[in-house]
Amino acid sequence: MRLAAGTGAAGSVFSCAPLRALASPRRPKTVVVTFGGGARDGETFSPEGQRNIPRMIAELIPQATFFTQVVNHGILGHYVATASLATGVYESFNNFSATPPANPTVFEYFRRDLRRPETDAWVVAPSNGFNRIGASDSRGYGSSLGAGVILPKHLLASAMDEGAHAGAAHLLHDNYEDPLYTPQLAGKEVELQKLDSLLKLSVAEFTAHARNLASPDELSVYIARQLMRQLAPSLLWITLHDIDIAHSGAYSLYLEGIRRSDRLCADLWKALQADGEYAGVTTMVILPDFGRDSDLDPGGNGFQHHRTGDALSRTTWMMVLGPGVRENVVVDRPVNSLDLVPTLGARMGFSPRLAQGQPVPEVA
């Protein structure tokens, strides 16, 4: 790695008509991109893996502070691990359950402390299982202070009739780890009929554009960029999920997911720098939720899963870019994954009082 581096109800959201005008143009902003289904060093930052992440190596790391050891000590399931990243507390619920986090999320802290409107915090989530990620059930917080949640695959499935689903099967697969899991939606997720009022995007336009995309992650970034154009939210969380196709056992598709994530992250950072609402005031944080098993551990399945709890499955990385962040800096000391929310609080000016991590001094 050092070698590489050296180079409320949903409906109420839509009654706030002025849209992008609601966002203060010079208010600090943050975009968090997580990889649901982490990638190992061997396929990314090791010398032999760098060919899979050319734009992170050439474009992003030279502008970033790069942490080589981010350790996740919690449950290695994608929804529960992402919820832990978003709360700063290791959540302990069943990964395959339609339940909100028990502890306040970064979105609730942000909106409560800074008195921000519903339109200023959003999540673009990879699958229906993430529909409760926007808000906790913690006393004193909850859905009235949470983020809006957009589930692009759910919207696309709702927009297409049954006969059209076959042509978009590659976009509609909801969960690579447990394809039998079909959660009920009951959070603050956006429904199909709100696309036009929220994103100024007709259902027909959304469906036509989706058909031209190669993957669910491309669809998620497309929706995120529509949010940026229309609302310019100050806090935007995007979880990419294509890498998790590794659960199918196809190594080539796993590598393809890594390469696509590399491109999408670089394109998103470039778009932020070209947008007058975001340029110069935006922190971008990129990190996987966790890693994947070692090929040498007899209890695991190598790249395919993340079941053993070994060092490779628990240790990953993080890069931070933005105003005041030192460029082309490598931090080798271990960082706890719970430190993300306190670090965002220090940078944006809110207090995550129940989070168990600590602000990372190099970027806080």
Buried (B, 14 or more C-beta within 10 A) or exposed (E): BEEBBEEBEBEEBBEBEEBBEBBBEEBBBBBBBBBBBBBBBBBBBBEEBBEBBEBBBEBBBBBBBBBBBBBBEBBBBBBBBBBBBBBBBBBEBEBBEBBBBBBBBBBBBBBBBBEBBBBBBBBBBBBBBBBBBBBBBBEEBBBBBBBBBBBBBBBBBEBBEEEEEEEBEEBBBBBBBEEEBEBEBEBBBBBBEBBBBBBEBEBEEBBEBBEEBEBBBBBBBBBBBBBBBBBBBBBBBBBBBBBBBBBBEBEEBBBBBBBBBBBBBBBBBEBBBEBEBBEEBBBBBBBBBBBBBBEEBEEBBBBBBBBBBBEBBBBBBBBBBBEEBEEEBBBEEEBBBBBBBBBBBBBBEBEBEBBBBBBBEBBB
